[in-house]
Structure formats: C-alpha cells, structure tokens
Amino acid sequence: MSRVAEMGGRPQDMCEFLMQAVQKKELHHIADPNAPKGQYLADYSKRERDTIYVGMKNAVSPLRVTLRLISAIIDNPKYNKFNPML
C-alpha cells in the first residue's frame, strides 16, 4: 500500500508528507565541477512540482473558504452583535 493510500485523502496529512519530501529533496545535491561550490541543489521534476502544488492547494482551500465565510458574516449587519467574538 502506498503512503498516499494510507493517508486516506486527508489534505493536512498530505501537506505534512509533502513538506517532509521537500526537506529531503533540499538535502540532495548533484556534483558539478563548474558550480561555485562543486555541486548544486537538485531540481524538482514537473510531476514533483505538480504534486506539491495540488497537495498544498488542497490543504489551504478549506481554510480560505472558512476565512471568506467569516468575512461575509462580519460584513453582514444582521450579525453585528457577534463581531467582537469574530
């Protein structure tokens, strides 16, 4: 069973997994005698970039929806009495 299947589609877990993968990738260097320090950081493939993008988007989207909902409630005069709590 793959790591993604174990997560059950939970965006927060996917985001955490992707951050760990990014940190590991940042430690990977490729030797190059023409580079200033004799090596350069490994680049991400298109598939890796797309996976990171989708995982982060799925983790952030519910938060954006919640923020828009709270903003709409604050702007609605019907709910002015709740503004201090919001």
mmCIF file of the C-alpha atoms, coordinates in Angstrom:
data_MODEL
# 
_entry.id   MODEL 
# 
loop_
_atom_site.group_PDB 
_atom_site.id 
_atom_site.type_symbol 
_atom_site.label_atom_id 
_atom_site.label_alt_id 
_atom_site.label_comp_id 
_atom_site.label_asym_id 
_atom_site.label_entity_id 
_atom_site.label_seq_id 
_atom_site.pdbx_PDB_ins_code 
_atom_site.Cartn_x 
_atom_site.Cartn_y 
_atom_site.Cartn_z 
_atom_site.occupancy 
_atom_site.B_iso_or_equiv 
_atom_site.pdbx_formal_charge 
_atom_site.auth_seq_id 
_atom_site.auth_comp_id 
_atom_site.auth_asym_id 
_atom_site.auth_atom_id 
_atom_site.pdbx_PDB_model_num 
ATOM 1  C CA . MET A 1 1  ? 0.000   0.000  0.000   1.00 0.00 ? 1  MET A CA 1 
ATOM 2  C CA . SER A 1 2  ? 1.363   3.409  -0.915  1.00 0.00 ? 2  SER A CA 1 
ATOM 3  C CA . ARG A 1 3  ? 1.961   6.201  1.571   1.00 0.00 ? 3  ARG A CA 1 
ATOM 4  C CA . VAL A 1 4  ? -0.776  8.317  -0.075  1.00 0.00 ? 4  VAL A CA 1 
ATOM 5  C CA . ALA A 1 5  ? -3.323  5.500  0.218   1.00 0.00 ? 5  ALA A CA 1 
ATOM 6  C CA . GLU A 1 6  ? -2.513  5.145  3.921   1.00 0.00 ? 6  GLU A CA 1 
ATOM 7  C CA . MET A 1 7  ? -3.402  8.808  4.469   1.00 0.00 ? 7  MET A CA 1 
ATOM 8  C CA . GLY A 1 8  ? -6.981  8.323  3.352   1.00 0.00 ? 8  GLY A CA 1 
ATOM 9  C CA . GLY A 1 9  ? -7.040  11.537 1.337   1.00 0.00 ? 9  GLY A CA 1 
ATOM 10 C CA . ARG A 1 10 ? -6.612  13.890 4.309   1.00 0.00 ? 10 ARG A CA 1 
ATOM 11 C CA . PRO A 1 11 ? -5.132  17.143 2.943   1.00 0.00 ? 11 PRO A CA 1 
ATOM 12 C CA . GLN A 1 12 ? -3.381  18.081 6.207   1.00 0.00 ? 12 GLN A CA 1 
ATOM 13 C CA . ASP A 1 13 ? -1.569  14.737 6.308   1.00 0.00 ? 13 ASP A CA 1 
ATOM 14 C CA . MET A 1 14 ? -0.670  15.051 2.625   1.00 0.00 ? 14 MET A CA 1 
ATOM 15 C CA . CYS A 1 15 ? 0.715   18.534 3.282   1.00 0.00 ? 15 CYS A CA 1 
ATOM 16 C CA . GLU A 1 16 ? 2.861   17.231 6.141   1.00 0.00 ? 16 GLU A CA 1 
ATOM 17 C CA . PHE A 1 17 ? 4.127   14.344 3.986   1.00 0.00 ? 17 PHE A CA 1 
ATOM 18 C CA . LEU A 1 18 ? 4.969   16.742 1.136   1.00 0.00 ? 18 LEU A CA 1 
ATOM 19 C CA . MET A 1 19 ? 6.860   19.088 3.458   1.00 0.00 ? 19 MET A CA 1 
ATOM 20 C CA . GLN A 1 20 ? 8.983   16.152 4.622   1.00 0.00 ? 20 GLN A CA 1 
ATOM 21 C CA . ALA A 1 21 ? 9.640   15.191 0.999   1.00 0.00 ? 21 ALA A CA 1 
ATOM 22 C CA . VAL A 1 22 ? 10.649  18.770 0.147   1.00 0.00 ? 22 VAL A CA 1 
ATOM 23 C CA . GLN A 1 23 ? 13.048  18.899 3.101   1.00 0.00 ? 23 GLN A CA 1 
ATOM 24 C CA . LYS A 1 24 ? 14.679  15.637 1.989   1.00 0.00 ? 24 LYS A CA 1 
ATOM 25 C CA . LYS A 1 25 ? 14.957  16.917 -1.571  1.00 0.00 ? 25 LYS A CA 1 
ATOM 26 C CA . GLU A 1 26 ? 16.673  20.096 -0.334  1.00 0.00 ? 26 GLU A CA 1 
ATOM 27 C CA . LEU A 1 27 ? 19.420  17.935 1.172   1.00 0.00 ? 27 LEU A CA 1 
ATOM 28 C CA . HIS A 1 28 ? 20.112  16.269 -2.184  1.00 0.00 ? 28 HIS A CA 1 
ATOM 29 C CA . HIS A 1 29 ? 22.968  17.794 -4.183  1.00 0.00 ? 29 HIS A CA 1 
ATOM 30 C CA . ILE A 1 30 ? 24.344  16.983 -7.620  1.00 0.00 ? 30 ILE A CA 1 
ATOM 31 C CA . ALA A 1 31 ? 28.096  17.129 -8.190  1.00 0.00 ? 31 ALA A CA 1 
ATOM 32 C CA . ASP A 1 32 ? 29.190  19.646 -10.818 1.00 0.00 ? 32 ASP A CA 1 
ATOM 33 C CA . PRO A 1 33 ? 32.787  20.837 -11.165 1.00 0.00 ? 33 PRO A CA 1 
ATOM 34 C CA . ASN A 1 34 ? 31.552  24.045 -12.867 1.00 0.00 ? 34 ASN A CA 1 
ATOM 35 C CA . ALA A 1 35 ? 29.303  25.037 -9.957  1.00 0.00 ? 35 ALA A CA 1 
ATOM 36 C CA . PRO A 1 36 ? 30.762  27.538 -7.450  1.00 0.00 ? 36 PRO A CA 1 
ATOM 37 C CA . LYS A 1 37 ? 30.855  25.017 -4.598  1.00 0.00 ? 37 LYS A CA 1 
ATOM 38 C CA . GLY A 1 38 ? 31.373  21.969 -6.820  1.00 0.00 ? 38 GLY A CA 1 
ATOM 39 C CA . GLN A 1 39 ? 27.715  20.970 -6.519  1.00 0.00 ? 39 GLN A CA 1 
ATOM 40 C CA . TYR A 1 40 ? 24.222  22.364 -6.947  1.00 0.00 ? 40 TYR A CA 1 
ATOM 41 C CA . LEU A 1 41 ? 20.833  21.606 -5.450  1.00 0.00 ? 41 LEU A CA 1 
ATOM 42 C CA . ALA A 1 42 ? 18.712  19.002 -7.185  1.00 0.00 ? 42 ALA A CA 1 
ATOM 43 C CA . ASP A 1 43 ? 15.741  20.444 -9.064  1.00 0.00 ? 43 ASP A CA 1 
ATOM 44 C CA . TYR A 1 44 ? 12.156  19.212 -8.877  1.00 0.00 ? 44 TYR A CA 1 
ATOM 45 C CA . SER A 1 45 ? 10.591  17.340 -11.757 1.00 0.00 ? 45 SER A CA 1 
ATOM 46 C CA . LYS A 1 46 ? 7.302   18.573 -13.238 1.00 0.00 ? 46 LYS A CA 1 
ATOM 47 C CA . ARG A 1 47 ? 5.463   15.729 -11.532 1.00 0.00 ? 47 ARG A CA 1 
ATOM 48 C CA . GLU A 1 48 ? 7.006   16.605 -8.151  1.00 0.00 ? 48 GLU A CA 1 
ATOM 49 C CA . ARG A 1 49 ? 6.093   20.288 -8.559  1.00 0.00 ? 49 ARG A CA 1 
ATOM 50 C CA . ASP A 1 50 ? 2.527   19.398 -9.566  1.00 0.00 ? 50 ASP A CA 1 
ATOM 51 C CA . THR A 1 51 ? 2.151   17.024 -6.619  1.00 0.00 ? 51 THR A CA 1 
ATOM 52 C CA . ILE A 1 52 ? 3.379   19.671 -4.187  1.00 0.00 ? 52 ILE A CA 1 
ATOM 53 C CA . TYR A 1 53 ? 1.084   22.281 -5.732  1.00 0.00 ? 53 TYR A CA 1 
ATOM 54 C CA . VAL A 1 54 ? -2.030  20.088 -5.529  1.00 0.00 ? 54 VAL A CA 1 
ATOM 55 C CA . GLY A 1 55 ? -1.258  18.883 -2.006  1.00 0.00 ? 55 GLY A CA 1 
ATOM 56 C CA . MET A 1 56 ? -0.741  22.401 -0.679  1.00 0.00 ? 56 MET A CA 1 
ATOM 57 C CA . LYS A 1 57 ? -3.791  23.714 -2.538  1.00 0.00 ? 57 LYS A CA 1 
ATOM 58 C CA . ASN A 1 58 ? -5.982  21.000 -1.039  1.00 0.00 ? 58 ASN A CA 1 
ATOM 59 C CA . ALA A 1 59 ? -4.706  21.770 2.456   1.00 0.00 ? 59 ALA A CA 1 
ATOM 60 C CA . VAL A 1 60 ? -5.219  25.538 2.113   1.00 0.00 ? 60 VAL A CA 1 
ATOM 61 C CA . SER A 1 61 ? -8.585  25.580 0.290   1.00 0.00 ? 61 SER A CA 1 
ATOM 62 C CA . PRO A 1 62 ? -10.779 24.770 3.324   1.00 0.00 ? 62 PRO A CA 1 
ATOM 63 C CA . LEU A 1 63 ? -9.017  27.492 5.301   1.00 0.00 ? 63 LEU A CA 1 
ATOM 64 C CA . ARG A 1 64 ? -9.695  30.040 2.552   1.00 0.00 ? 64 ARG A CA 1 
ATOM 65 C CA . VAL A 1 65 ? -13.386 29.049 2.457   1.00 0.00 ? 65 VAL A CA 1 
ATOM 66 C CA . THR A 1 66 ? -13.636 29.470 6.230   1.00 0.00 ? 66 THR A CA 1 
ATOM 67 C CA . LEU A 1 67 ? -11.971 32.886 6.066   1.00 0.00 ? 67 LEU A CA 1 
ATOM 68 C CA . ARG A 1 68 ? -14.372 34.033 3.321   1.00 0.00 ? 68 ARG A CA 1 
ATOM 69 C CA . LEU A 1 69 ? -17.337 32.821 5.386   1.00 0.00 ? 69 LEU A CA 1 
ATOM 70 C CA . ILE A 1 70 ? -16.185 34.682 8.484   1.00 0.00 ? 70 ILE A CA 1 
ATOM 71 C CA . SER A 1 71 ? -15.582 37.833 6.413   1.00 0.00 ? 71 SER A CA 1 
ATOM 72 C CA . ALA A 1 72 ? -19.100 37.595 4.975   1.00 0.00 ? 72 ALA A CA 1 
ATOM 73 C CA . ILE A 1 73 ? -20.578 37.248 8.469   1.00 0.00 ? 73 ILE A CA 1 
ATOM 74 C CA . ILE A 1 74 ? -18.595 40.250 9.726   1.00 0.00 ? 74 ILE A CA 1 
ATOM 75 C CA . ASP A 1 75 ? -19.799 42.368 6.786   1.00 0.00 ? 75 ASP A CA 1 
ATOM 76 C CA . ASN A 1 76 ? -23.451 41.393 7.315   1.00 0.00 ? 76 ASN A CA 1 
ATOM 77 C CA . PRO A 1 77 ? -25.183 43.971 9.570   1.00 0.00 ? 77 PRO A CA 1 
ATOM 78 C CA . LYS A 1 78 ? -27.536 41.258 10.835  1.00 0.00 ? 78 LYS A CA 1 
ATOM 79 C CA . TYR A 1 79 ? -24.642 39.733 12.809  1.00 0.00 ? 79 TYR A CA 1 
ATOM 80 C CA . ASN A 1 80 ? -23.060 42.922 14.227  1.00 0.00 ? 80 ASN A CA 1 
ATOM 81 C CA . LYS A 1 81 ? -23.546 41.701 17.790  1.00 0.00 ? 81 LYS A CA 1 
ATOM 82 C CA . PHE A 1 82 ? -21.121 38.829 17.090  1.00 0.00 ? 82 PHE A CA 1 
ATOM 83 C CA . ASN A 1 83 ? -18.301 40.996 15.699  1.00 0.00 ? 83 ASN A CA 1 
ATOM 84 C CA . PRO A 1 84 ? -16.274 41.083 18.953  1.00 0.00 ? 84 PRO A CA 1 
ATOM 85 C CA . MET A 1 85 ? -16.194 37.260 19.017  1.00 0.00 ? 85 MET A CA 1 
ATOM 86 C CA . LEU A 1 86 ? -15.254 37.025 15.340  1.00 0.00 ? 86 LEU A CA 1 
# 
